């Protein structure tokens, strides 16, 4: 009987938590046993952590490289590099590079969205805008390095036109078809602020072109370049002020026009969860940016040869084909948000990206060209500047009502087809500058 009671006492002592009133010998015996129990668990826990990290790494690779259907295009990048060294067929190298960059640009946008889960909406918005245009910036810097200023100008112009007409038009059209029995609304004030910035960008591009074509420069060949560099600095200041205005000063201006819909958006965001960790997202951003940089070099080198091989103007390749690849991520996300009736986000993607290219990327390229010793200026020639001016006016009229439907989207798409046909028959008067 005594042995049974002692066993009961021991069991009760193990079940009760330790406190200061317990005898020291019991505490010491417990610690002795705990040390024997914990030490193998430490070994097992470290191995479990390694297994979890390995599983997380494999899952990250699967999510980024295999889960999305567009990743079937990834092998075209290595094929383009192989063809560059094995053959001189620039048309195939250009085509495969173009196709190979498309999934990389889309995955870059995905990694940015994943990182935005951890950084919050303010920094996430800046990351989306910056990395969303990373492809255009990388291609532009490579072209600048090779002295192809016209390719830089035309590809950036084409990116603005593609975002404003094709991306926004497809988003309005798809959103209008899905929600054909209701009127889709968006924040008119935010759209008008972006339209004003785009008109300011047109002003910055217009005066160097007018100065050139009216032959009214004080110092021929120098005044135009000096004006472009001065205007670029002013445009960068204006864009920085816009970011402060948007993110710090007047945040209520960019709130959703429909309060219930905003609450639904917040609920849907809360339901969503990141698929990869923060450091995995940063690592993928670095690797994808490096991959795009490598492929962009082969793409830029093959532009001239592809133009001759395919009997296609360099202007059409730069203005139409290159931006479609660079805007792959924006195109997909803008349409997706429009179909979910989140037009404020759609406008932030399409018009916000156009604003960043016109007010930040173009002036940035002028400054980088200045540092490189390249005569990059804001004279986009008369035809390109007129095209941009008319496009900004058309889109501004479409946005002033604060409502969208599928017919507006269809009109924007048809306008883009007119622009594409115009550049297909356009002969660039300054090809000798490339």
N, C-alpha and C positions, 0 to 999 in steps of 0.2 A: 504493500500500500504506500509505503514511504517513497519508493522509487516512482510510482505513478504520480504522486503529488509533486515530486521534484520536476518531473517531466512537464506537468501542467504549468508549474511556476515558470519554467524556462520558456515554454511556448508563449505564455502571456507576456513575459519580459521582451521577447523578440517582437511581439505585435505592437506593444506600446512604444511611442516615440521617446527618444532619449531626452532627459532633462538634468538640471543641476542636482536634484535630490537623489539621483541614482548612485549606488556605490561605485567607487572608482574601479574596483576589480572587474565589475560587469562591463564598464565602459571600455576598459583596456581589452578584455576578451572580445568584445564586439568589434573594436577597431582592428584587432589582430585578424579576426575572421573577414572583416571588410577588405582589408588590404589583400588578403588572399583571393577575394572575389573580384576586386576592381582591377587588379593588375592584368589578368587575362582579358578583361573587358576592354581595357585601353588598347590592347593589341588588336582585338577584334573590331573596336570602333574605328581605329585608323584604317584598317583594311576595308571596312564598310564605307568610310568616307571616300577612299580611293575608288571603290566600285561605283559609288554614287556619282563622283566627278566624271568617271569614264562613261557611265550611262548618260549623264548630262551632255557630255561632249558629243557622243554618238547621236543623241537626240537633236542637238543643235545642228550637226551636219545634215541630218535627215530633213529637218524643218527648212533649212536655208537652201540646200542644194538639190533635194529630191522631191519635196512635198509639192511645190508649185509646178503646174503643168508647163509653164513657160521655160522651165529649166531644160527641156529637151533640146533647146537651141544652144546650150552651153558648149557643146563640142565644136560648133562652127568657129569659135575663137581660135583654138589650137590648129584647126584646119587652115584658117587664114594665115597664121604665122608660118605653117609648113609650106603653103603655096608661095609665100613671099620669097622663101629661100630656094625652093625647088623649081620655080617657073617664073617667068616675067609677065604672066597674065594679070595685069593690074585690075582688070574688070572683076575677075573672080576674087582676088584678094580684097578688093573694096567691098564686094557684096557679102562675103563671108565675115569680114570684120564688122560690117554694119549689123548683120544678123546676130553675131556673137556678142556685141555690146548690148543689144536689146535686153536679154535676161539679166545681165549684170546691172544695168540701170534700174530695172524693176526690183531686183533684190536689194540694191542700195537704198531704194525708197522703203522697202520692208524693214531693213535693219534700222533705219532712222526712226520709223514708227515704233519699233520695239524699244529703242532707247528712250523715246519720248514718254513711255510709261514710267520711267524712273526719274526723269529730269523735271517732269511737270509740264503744264500746258505752255507756259511762257517760253522756256528754253526749248521745249519740244517744237514749238512753232518756228523758232529761228533755225533749229536743226533741219526741220523738214524743208524750209525754204532754201537753206544753204546747200544741203546735200542733194536736194531735188534738182538743182542746177549744176551739180558738180561735174556731170558729164560734159555739158557745154563749156564750162570753164577749162576743163582739162584739154578738150579738143582745141579750144581757142589758144591756149598757151603753147601747145605743140605747133599749131599753125603759125603763131607769132614767131616762135623760135626759128621756123623755116622761112620766115619772111613773107608768108602768105597772108598779107593784111586783108585782102578782099575776101578771102575765105572766112576769116574771123568775123568781119563785118556782116557778111551775108548769112553765115550760120547763126549768129546772134539775132539778126533781124528775123530770120526764118523761125527761130524759137519763139520770138514774141508773137509773130503772126500765127504760128501753130497753136500756141496756148490760147490766144484770144478768139480765133475763128474755129479751128478744128476741135480742140479739146473742149472749150466752152460750148460750142455748137452741138457736139455729140452728147455732152452731159445734159444740156437743155432738152435735146430731142429724146434721149432715153428716159429722162425723168418725166417728160411730158407724156410719153407713151404709157409708162407704168402708172402714172397718176393722171390719167386723161379726164377723170371726172371731177377734178379739183384744180384750183389755181395754186401754183407753187409760189410762195413769197420768199424774198430775201431782204437783207438789210440794205436799203437804198443808200443810206448815208455813207456806209463803208465803201460801197461800189463807186459812188461819186468821188470820194477821196482818191481812190486808186485811178479813176479816169483822169482826175486833175494832174496826178503825178505822171501819168502816161503822156498827157499833153505837154507837160514840162519837158519830158524826155524828147518829144518831137521838136520842141523849140531848140533844145541843145543840139540836135542833129541838123536842124534846118539852117541855122545861121552859117555854119562853116560851108555847107553846100551852096548857099546863096552867095557867100563871099567868093567862093571859087568860080562859080559860073557867071557872075557879073564882072569878074576881073577887077575888083575894087580893093584888092589887098594893098596895104601900105608897103609891105615887103613880100614880094611874090615868092610863094612857096614856103614862107616862114610864118606869116601872120595867121594863115589857116591852121597850122599845126599848133601855134601858141594859143590861139583861141580855143582849140579843141582841148588842150591840156588844162587851161583855166576853167572851161565849162565842166570838164570832168571832175575837177576838185569841188566845184559848186554842187554838182549833182550828187557826189558822195556825201557832202554835208547835208543836202536835202534828204537823202535816204536815211541817214543816221537820225535826223530830226523826225522823220516819219516813224521810224522804229520806236523812238521815245514817246511820240504822240500816241502810237497804237498800243504799246505795251505798258506804259506808265501813266501818261497824262490823261488820256480819254479812253479808258478801257470800256466804259459803258457804251461808247459809240459802236463798238464791235460786238455787242451782245445780240443774241438772236431776237428777231422781231416778234416771235411767237413764244410767250413764256411757257405754256404747256409743252410745246415741242422741245424747248430747251431742257425742261425737266426730264422728258423722255430720253433726250440725248445723253444727259448725265447718268441716267439709270443704265442706258446701254453701254456707256463707257465703263461704269462700275462693274457691269457683268463681264466685260472683256478682261482678259488677263494676258500678261506677256508670255510668249512661248519660249523665249530664251532669256538668259540672265543679262545683267547690265554689262559685265565685262565681256561676255560673248558677243553682245551687240557691238561694242566698241571694236573688238577684234575683227568681226566681220566687216565693219565699216572700213577699217584699214585695208584689209585684204581685197575687198571689192573695189575700193578706190585705186589701189595699186594695179589690179587687173584691168580696170578701165583705162588707166594711164598707159599701160603697155599696148593694149589693142588700139588706142587712139593714135599712137605713133604710126602703126602700120596703116591705119585708116587714112590719115592725113597724107602719108607718102603716096598712097595709091589714087588720090583724088584726080590728079591731072591725067594719069594713064587711064583711069576708068572713064573719064569724060571722052577721051579719044576712042577708046575701045567700044563704048556703048553709044557713041555718036550723040552724046547728051551734053548740054551746056553745063559748065562748071557752076554757073549761077543757080540752075535748077537743082543740082546736087547739093549745093551749100544751103539754099533757102528752103528746100522742100524735103529732101531725103534725110539729111543729117539731123534736123530738129525732130523729126518723127521718132527717131531712135532715142534722142536725148530726153524727149517728153513721154517716154513709155510709162514711167511710174506715175506721172501726173495724169496722163490720159486715163489709165485704169482706175485710179483712186477718185478722180473727179466724176466719172460716170457712176461708180459705185455709190458715192455719197448722194448724187442726184437721184438715183433710183431709190435710196432710203429717205428721200425728202429732206435732205440736209444741205440745202442750196447755199447756206452761208459758208459751209466748209468747202463746197465746190468752188465758189467764187474765190475763197482764200487760196485754193490750190491753183486755179487757172489764171485769174487776174493778178493775184499776189505774186505768182511766179513771173508773169510778164513785167510787173512793176519792178521786181528785183533785177531782172536781166537788163531792163532799160535804164534803171537808176543806179545800179551797183555793178553788174558784171561788165557792161560796155565801158563805163568810165574806169573801172578797175583794169581792164585790158589796155586802155590808153595809157594809164600810169605804168603798168608793167612794160609796155612797149617803150615808154620813155626811159625806164631803167635799163632795158635791154639795148637801147640805142636804135630802136625800130621806129620809123615814122608813122605809127598808128594814130589816126585822127578820127574825128566824128563826121567827116565828109563821106556819107554813105552813098553818094551820087544821087542825082535827081530822081531817077526812076524808083529806087528803093525808098527814099525819103517820102516821096509822094504816096507810095503804097502804104507805108506805115501811118502817115497822117490820115488817109481815108479810112484805114482799118480802125484806128482809135476813135474816129468820129462815129463810124457805124456801130461799134460796140457800146460807146457811150450813150447813143440813142436807144439801144436795146436795153440798157440797164437803168435808164432814168425812171422807168415806171415802177421798179421794184418787184416785178412779177415776171414769170417765165412760162413758156409752153413749148410744145414740140414744134410749132411753126417757126418760132424765133430760132430754135436750134437748127431747123432745116435751112433757114435763110443764112445763118452763119456758115454752115457747111458748104452751101452753094457759093457763098462769097469766097471761101477758101479754094474751091475748085477753080474759080476765075483767076485768083492770084497764082495758083500753081500753073495754069495754062499760060498766063502772062510771062512767068519766068522761064517757061519751056521755050518760048520763042524770043526771049530777050537776049541780046548779045551785050555782054559787059564791055563798055568802052575802055576799061582800064585793065585788061588782062595782062598787059605787059608789066604791070606793077607787081604781079605775084612772084 
